[in-house]
Amino acid sequence: MLGAEFNNKSGSERILELFLTLFIFGYIFIAMLFLLLAILNMEKIKGRHSKAGPLGNIILIVVSSLMLATYFLVIIKLLPHLGRVKEIANTSQIPPQNPLVIPSTFTRKGTELGLAFYVPVIIFMIALFLLSVSASKSISTIAEKRRIKKELQKFDASLEERGIDMFSNPREAVIELYKKAVLWLEVLGIPYRESWTHWEHASKVTYKRKAYVELAKLFEKAKYAPEKVTINDAERAYKLYMVIKGEE
């Protein structure tokens, strides 16, 4: 039966169906790639170390939107033509003396085609949503980094003017300089999470690692043995801070 149905189809109908099938499944594959890129971008944002910024996301959004528009355009152009070809083929199979209407195979095929048609659309829409969310988060992260950088520059101006005398005691100097160094590392693109301990953070730092590890040791001393912190520790923390922020 299936072989007879396939043989009864016209050449144009077979070519159109083959092209449409390949087109839809090709788009499903492309949509899955865009979805994978969107998921990877979301993971980068979670890790807070994305270097591409929102530009990469915006480019992907534009490209995927154009791909989706092209998909709709091709489907809209092809489906009516495929329907007309099938109707002509079905009509030509009706004997002139038979007044009965033979049910068209287009209804069944149209339903199957409709289900396949929506798969790439759904995947593309999910990918677009995830890309939009990650782009929004990237923009928010950049804005937050700029705000933090302005605060750090204000702090550095006071530090340059007054030195460690701006702090009430050596312990405060060590703790504040450590905290500001962590913020500078975040501005410079070094990942940071509030749930990390200072040693967990130190294990992630590769930029100016030696200076940061030494500053983390001073911070630990100031936090757990404040009575042992000296003015020399504060001066050392100041020098390490200047190294980390790129001044020395």
N, C-alpha and C positions, 0 to 999 in steps of 0.2 A: 504493500500500500504506500509506504513512504517513498519507495523507489519510483512508483508510478507517479506520485504527486510531484516529486522532484523533476521527473522527465517531462511532465506536463507544463512546467514553468517555461516562460520565454527566456531567451538569452539575456535580454535587458533586465528582467526581473531577478535572475540569478546573480548577475553582476552587481546590481544595486544592493541586494540583500547581503552579498559577500562584503562589499565595500562598507556598508552600514555596520555590519557585525564587527569587522576589523577596526573601524573607526571608533565604535563605542568601547570595545575592549582595550584599544590603544589608549583611549582617554581615561579609562579606569586605571591603567598602569601609570599614566602621567599624574593623575590626581593622587594616587597613592604616594608617589614621589614627593609631591608638594606637601602632603599631609606629614610625611616623614620629616621633611625640612622644617615644617611648623613645630613639630614635637621637639626636634633637636634645638630649635631656637628657644622654646619654652624652658628646656633644661638648662641652657646657657644663662638665661635670665635668672633662674632659681639659684644657679651657682654664682651669680653676680660677677662674672668675669667675661662677659661678651665684649669683644673688641669691635665688632662690626657696627654696633649701635643701631639706631632705628632705621638707618638708610638701607641696610640689607633687607630688613623686614618690609619696608615700603616698596622696594623693588620687587620682592616676591609677591606682595599684594597686587601690584599693578600687573605683573606678568600673569598671575593666576586669574585675575579678573578678565584680562584679555583672552586667555585660553578658554574660560567659561563662556564668554560672549561669542567667541568663534564656534564653540561647540553648539550653542543654541542656534546660531545662524545656519550652520551646516545641516543640523537636524531639521530645522524648519523648512529649509529648501528641499531636502531630500524626501521627507516623509510624504508630502502630497504627491510627488512624482511617482514614488513607489506604489502608493495607493492606486493611482490612475493606471499604472502598468498592470497591476494585479486585477483590477476591475475589467480591463480590456481582455486579459487572458481568461478570466472566468466567464465572461460573456461569450467569448468565441467558442467555449466548450459546450454551450447550451444548444441542444438540437432544435432546429426551427419548429418542429411539430410538437415539441414538449412545452406546455404552458407553465410548468412548475418552475419556481425560482430555486436555483441551486445555491445553498448557503456559501457565502464567500469565505475563503480561508484567511482573508485579511483581518477579520475580527479576531480570530484566535492568534494569528501572528502579531497583530497590533498590540494585544494584551501582553504577550511575551516581550515584545520590543519595548513597550512602555516600562516594564519592570527593569529591564537592562538599561534603558535610557536614564532612569533616575539615579542609578548607582554613582556614576561619575559626578553628577550634579550634587548629590548629598556629600560625597567625599570632598569635593572642591569647597562647598559651603563650610564644612567643618574646618578645613585647612585655612580658609579665609578668616574665620572667627579666631582661630588660635594665633594666626599671624597678626591680626589686629590687636589682640590682647598683649602679645609679646612686644609689638611696636609701642603700644601705650606704656607698658612697663619700662621699656628702654628709655623712652622720652622722660618718664618720671624719674628714673635712676640718674640720667644725665643732669636733670634740673636739680636733684638732691645733691649730686656731687659738686655742682657749681656753687650751691648755697654753702656747703661745707668748706669748699676752697676759699670762699670769701671770708668766712669766719676764721679759718686758719691763717690767712694773710693778715687779718686784723690782729690776731694773737701774735704772729711773728713780728709785726711792727712794734708791738709793745715789748716783746722779748728782746728785740734788737736794741731798743732804746734803754731798757732798764736792766736787762740781763736777768740772772736768777734772783735779783733783789725784788722782783715783782711778786715773788712767792713769800708766804709768811714764815716758812721753815723748809729745811732740806727735804723732808718727807713729802710735803706738798709739791715741791719742785719735781721730784722724781716721778710721782704719780701723774701729775698733769702733763709732763713732757712725754711720758709713755703713752698716755691716752691720745695726745695730739699726734704722736708718731703713728699710732694705729690708724687714725683718720687720714693722715697723709698717704699711708700705704693704700688705703681704700680708694682715695682720689686717683692714685697712680695705677689703679687697676688690680691690686692684690686682693684676692677674695677674703672676706671677713664675715663671720656670723656671730651674733651675740651669744649663741649657745656654746661657743668654743671657750675653753680656758685659755689663759695667755700662752701656755705651752702648746696647746693644740693649734693655736694661731701661728705660733713660731714655726711649727713643723710644716706649715703651708708656705711660709715666706722664703723666697729664693733671692729677691732683690735686697741688696745690702744685708744679707742674712747674718753675718758675723756681728755687725753693729746692733741689729735688732735683738739677737739672742742675748747679747750683753745687757742691753737696756731692759729686756724682760727679766733678767736676773736681778737687776737693781729694783725693778718694780716689785718683784716677789719679796725682796728684802724690806722695802718700804711698807708693803702690805702686812707682812707677818712678823716683822721685827723692827717696828718704827724707831725704837730707841737706839738702834745701831746705825741708823742712817746719818751720815756726816755731810758736811759742806762739800767735801771732796766727791762724794757720791752724786750730789746735786750738780756739781760742775761737770762731772763725767757724763751724767745723763744729758746735760745741755749739749756737749760735744757730739754725743751719739745721735741726738735728735737732729742736729744740723747735718750730720752725715746721711741719715735716713731720708731727710727731705730734699737732699741733693745740693746742699750748700757747700759741702766739703768733700 
